């Protein structure tokens, strides 16, 4: 029994819902509705694109699917908590709106594993080709392959939790929820991972991928990176202790190198920014950009947009 929850903002996800419904209907036919049932709930998080909203509204014509249009953009944590509150079945499957189903047994794999743990985390796969102008996000996703390997995820079950593709027992949300301080992009899933670990809830990682079909253009993704860094800076503990970036910043502060590093960032930021906007962005430059940007996040040294 799975409630499939999809938050969306200005993104057409009717194809995703159609594919999921087809697999859900096949499972109902195989097992019978008393054994397996499903629902799909899509919630617009303050979408403003009228054409996208109109397209998504066709979801209501799909049996077992609902489309909820919320006018206020409340951020990913709050919209996920809202969707969980709407779910009526024993398991909650959260999927990003820009995911692409490409395996015929995606839902059945989750159903076979639904009692393996309190949380069952699927996997993310990049598109076969990089969309033109989206090289920064694509290369970042490709560089993350090592930490997305099954062996690594199983060895660090809480550290790389992703709400892109993840199944929960409904009772998990009787004990915790997404941290609604995350009103902008980033870290709602990382914080949830820390909470699951503190509650000693079991997380199982499986190879059940979705393709990340919504690669952001370079400028859009870099803006998301900056937003995520501001979110991280704001959150404080326990997120800071779990962050490798914050750990590096603390070492720089202990070594009294913060003024020098800030100066280096101010001098090199235009060059770093230009390199990251190119068609061959460097992940080393991205790391330096993130470090410098974070170091500037205090009251007296707010970063300026280029």
C-alpha positions in Angstrom: 0.0 0.0 0.0 1.9 3.0 -1.3 1.1 6.7 -1.3 3.2 8.3 -4.0 3.9 12.0 -3.2 5.3 14.4 -5.8 6.0 18.1 -5.0 6.3 20.3 -8.0 7.0 23.9 -8.8 6.6 25.1 -12.4 7.3 21.6 -13.8 5.1 19.4 -16.0 5.0 16.0 -14.3 2.0 14.4 -16.0 4.2 11.9 -17.9 5.8 10.8 -14.6 2.3 10.3 -13.0 1.1 8.4 -16.1 4.0 6.0 -16.0 3.7 5.5 -12.2 -0.1 4.9 -12.5 0.5 2.3 -15.2 2.9 0.3 -12.9 0.5 0.8 -10.0 -2.4 -0.6 -11.9 -0.4 -3.6 -13.0 0.4 -4.4 -9.4 -3.2 -4.0 -8.4 -4.2 -6.4 -11.1 -1.5 -8.9 -10.1 -2.1 -8.9 -6.3 -5.6 -7.6 -5.9 -6.5 -4.3 -4.2 -6.7 -5.9 -0.8 -3.0 -6.8 -1.0 -1.7 -3.8 -3.0 -3.2 -0.4 -3.5 -1.7 3.0 -4.3 -2.5 6.6 -4.7 -0.6 9.5 -6.3 -0.7 13.0 -4.9 0.9 15.9 -6.7 1.1 19.3 -5.0 2.0 22.5 -6.7 4.2 24.5 -4.4 3.2 28.0 -5.5 3.7 27.3 -9.2 3.3 30.5 -11.3 3.5 29.0 -14.9 -0.2 28.9 -16.0 0.5 26.5 -18.8 2.3 24.0 -16.5 -0.5 24.2 -14.0 -3.1 23.6 -16.7 -1.1 20.6 -17.9 -0.7 19.2 -14.4 -4.4 19.6 -13.7 -5.0 16.8 -16.2 -3.6 14.5 -13.5 -7.1 14.6 -11.9 -8.4 12.5 -14.8 -6.1 9.7 -13.9 -7.7 7.2 -11.5 -6.1 7.1 -8.0 -4.3 10.4 -8.7 -4.9 13.8 -7.1 -3.6 17.2 -8.1 -3.5 19.9 -5.4 -2.7 23.5 -6.4 -1.3 25.5 -3.6 -0.7 29.2 -4.4 1.9 30.0 -1.8 5.5 28.8 -2.3 6.4 27.3 1.1 9.6 25.5 0.3 10.4 21.8 0.0 10.3 20.8 3.7 6.8 22.3 4.3 5.3 21.0 1.0 6.6 17.5 1.8 5.1 17.6 5.3 1.9 18.7 3.7 1.9 15.9 1.3 2.7 13.3 4.0 -0.4 14.7 5.9 -2.5 13.9 2.9 -1.3 10.4 2.5 -3.7 7.6 3.5 -1.8 4.4 2.9 0.8 2.5 5.0 3.9 3.5 3.0 5.0 6.9 1.6 7.0 7.1 -1.6 8.5 10.5 -2.3 9.6 11.3 -5.8 11.0 14.5 -7.4 8.8 16.0 -10.1 11.7 15.9 -12.6 12.3 12.2 -12.2 11.9 9.8 -15.1 10.8 6.2 -14.7 12.7 4.0 -17.1 12.5 0.5 -15.5 9.3 -1.6 -15.8 9.6 -3.0 -12.3 10.2 0.3 -10.4 7.2 0.1 -8.2 7.2 -3.6 -7.8 10.9 -3.5 -6.6 9.8 -1.1 -3.8 6.8 -3.3 -3.0 9.0 -6.4 -2.7 11.3 -4.4 -0.3 8.7 -2.4 1.6 9.2 -4.2 4.9 13.0 -4.5 4.6 13.5 -1.4 6.7 11.8 1.7 8.2 13.1 3.6 5.2 14.1 2.2 1.8 16.2 4.6 -0.4 16.3 4.1 -4.2 19.0 5.5 -6.4 19.6 8.4 -8.9 20.9 8.1 -12.4 22.0 10.9 -14.7 20.7 11.2 -18.3 22.8 9.4 -20.9 23.7 12.8 -22.5 24.4 16.2 -21.0 21.8 18.8 -22.1 23.5 21.8 -23.8 24.1 24.6 -21.2 23.6 22.3 -18.2 27.2 21.1 -17.9 27.7 22.3 -14.3 24.8 20.2 -12.9 25.6 17.3 -15.1 29.3 17.2 -14.1 28.4 17.6 -10.5 26.0 14.6 -10.7 28.6 12.5 -12.5 31.3 13.4 -9.9 28.8 12.2 -7.2 28.9 8.6 -8.7 31.3 7.3 -6.0 29.1 8.3 -3.1 26.0 7.0 -4.9 27.5 3.5 -5.4 25.6 0.8 -3.5 28.6 -0.2 -1.4 29.2 3.4 -0.2 25.5 4.1 0.5 25.2 0.9 2.5 28.3 1.8 4.5 26.9 5.3 5.2 23.1 4.8 5.2 22.2 8.1 6.9 24.8 10.4 5.3 23.4 10.5 1.7 19.7 10.2 2.1 17.9 11.8 -0.9 14.2 12.7 -1.2 14.6 12.3 -5.0 13.5 8.7 -4.7 12.7 7.2 -1.3 10.1 5.0 0.5 9.1 5.4 4.1 6.9 3.5 6.5 4.1 5.9 7.3 4.9 5.6 11.0 8.3 7.2 10.5 6.4 10.5 10.3 4.7 9.9 13.6 8.2 10.4 15.1 9.7 13.1 12.9 9.1 15.3 10.0 11.0 17.5 7.5 12.6 20.5 9.2 10.6 23.5 8.1 13.5 25.9 8.7 14.5 24.8 5.2 12.4 27.3 3.4 14.7 27.5 0.4 16.7 25.0 -1.6 18.8 22.3 0.2 19.4 20.2 3.3 15.9 19.1 4.2 16.9 15.5 3.3 20.3 15.7 5.0 18.6 16.9 8.2 16.1 14.1 8.0 18.9 11.6 7.7 20.4 12.9 11.0 17.0 12.7 12.7 16.5 9.1 11.5 19.9 8.2 12.8 19.2 9.8 16.2 15.9 7.7 16.4 17.8 4.5 15.4 15.4 3.9 12.5 16.8 1.5 9.9 17.6 2.8 6.4 18.1 0.3 3.6 19.6 1.4 0.3 18.7 -0.5 -2.9 19.4 -0.2 -6.6 16.1 1.1 -7.8 16.9 4.1 -9.9 15.1 7.0 -11.4 16.7 9.3 -14.0 17.2 12.9 -13.0 15.6 14.4 -16.1 15.5 18.0 -15.0 19.1 19.2 -15.4 19.3 22.9 -14.5 21.0 25.4 -16.8 24.4 26.5 -15.4 23.3 29.8 -14.0 20.2 28.3 -12.4 22.2 25.6 -10.8 24.9 27.9 -9.4 22.1 30.0 -7.9 20.8 26.9 -6.2 24.3 26.1 -4.9 24.4 29.6 -3.4 20.9 29.2 -1.9 21.9 25.8 -0.4 25.0 27.4 1.2 22.9 30.1 2.8 20.6 27.5 4.1 23.5 25.5 5.5 24.9 28.7 7.2 21.5 29.4 8.7 20.8 25.9 10.0 23.6 25.6 12.6 23.8 22.3 14.6 23.5 19.4 14.1 23.9 20.1 10.4 27.2 22.0 10.8 28.9 19.1 12.6 27.9 16.8 9.8 29.1 19.1 7.0 32.5 18.5 5.4 32.4 22.1 4.2 31.8 23.6 7.6 34.5 21.3 9.0 37.0 22.9 6.5 35.8 26.4 7.3 36.3 25.7 11.1 39.9 24.6 10.4 40.5 27.7 8.4 39.2 29.8 11.3 41.4 27.9 13.8 44.4 28.6 11.6 43.5 32.3 11.4 43.4 32.1 7.6 39.8 33.5 7.1 40.8 37.0 6.1 43.3 35.7 3.5 40.8 33.2 2.1 38.1 35.9 1.8 40.5 38.2 0.0 41.5 35.3 -2.4 37.8 34.7 -3.1 37.0 38.3 -3.7 39.9 38.5 -6.2 39.1 35.2 -8.0 35.3 35.1 -7.9 34.8 36.6 -11.3 37.2 34.1 -12.8 35.6 31.2 -10.9 32.2 32.3 -11.9 33.1 32.5 -15.5 34.7 29.1 -15.5 31.6 27.6 -13.9 29.4 29.1 -16.6 31.5 27.6 -19.3 30.7 24.3 -21.2 33.5 22.6 -19.4 33.2 23.5 -15.7 35.7 22.3 -13.2 34.5 20.6 -10.0 37.7 21.9 -8.3 36.5 25.4 -9.2 33.1 24.6 -7.8 34.6 23.5 -4.5 36.6 26.7 -4.3 33.6 28.8 -5.2 31.5 27.1 -2.5 34.2 27.5 0.2 34.7 31.2 -0.6 31.0 31.9 -0.8 30.4 30.3 2.6 33.3 32.2 4.2 31.6 35.4 3.1 28.4 34.5 4.8 28.4 36.8 7.8 26.9 40.2 8.7 29.8 42.3 7.5 30.8 40.3 4.4 27.6 39.4 2.5 28.4 38.1 -1.0 27.3 40.3 -3.9 25.8 38.9 -7.1 27.7 39.0 -10.3 
